Amino acid sequence: MKNAKKLQILVIDDEEDTLELIRLVLKQKRYNVTTAKTWVEVVECTRGKLLANEKYDAIILDLMLPGRSGFEIYKDLLALMDPLPPVIVLSAITDIRTQIKAREMGVAKYLTKPTQSAKLIDTIKEVMGKS
């Protein structure tokens, strides 16, 4: 297992409890997890990866964030990362129009909060198979 590359996952959510729960679940599966609560933190994390000549393998993104919506962050990520890794939206918004908008923008998967840990892991594995 030493030779296997750990997947790099960026989790963007403004709720510390959610970040901690996702971090624990993903670390149990041996993923490397970076978390960000704000756009400024996202930019800092991403620049750090670029400078180290590394990239994220997937992004988990909340839509309801202070100051900048998840949709705005998604658009900015498109400009910041080339190519953009698969993005999984994890949001409390259950409205079907919002889910359709996310899919039309290019989001790989849309999960609603709360979600089961196993479903999140399965979704990551699924989108990684697509990339």
WONORLIN-V959024 format. One record per backbone hydrogen bond with DSSP energy under -0.5 kcal/mol. NH is the residue of the N-H (numbers start at 0). CO is the residue of the C=O. If there is no record, write none. Layout:
# WONORLIN-V959024
[[NH	CO] [NH	CO]]
This chain:
# WONORLIN-V959024
[[3	0] [8	6] [8	31] [9	57] [10	8] [10	33] [11	9] [11	59] [12	10] [12	35] [15	13] [18	14] [19	15] [20	16] [21	17] [22	18] [23	19] [24	20] [25	21] [26	22] [27	23] [28	24] [29	26] [30	25] [31	6] [32	30] [33	8] [35	10] [41	37] [42	38] [43	39] [44	40] [45	41] [46	42] [47	43] [48	44] [49	45] [50	46] [51	47] [52	49] [53	48] [56	7] [57	7] [58	85] [59	9] [60	58] [60	87] [61	11] [64	62] [67	65] [69	62] [72	68] [73	69] [74	70] [75	71] [76	72] [77	73] [78	74] [79	75] [80	76] [85	56] [87	58] [88	86] [88	108] [89	60] [90	110] [93	91] [98	94] [99	95] [100	96] [101	97] [102	98] [103	99] [104	100] [105	101] [105	102] [106	101] [107	86] [108	86] [110	88] [112	90] [119	115] [120	116] [121	117] [122	118] [123	119] [124	120] [125	121] [126	122] [127	123] [128	124] [129	125] [130	126]]
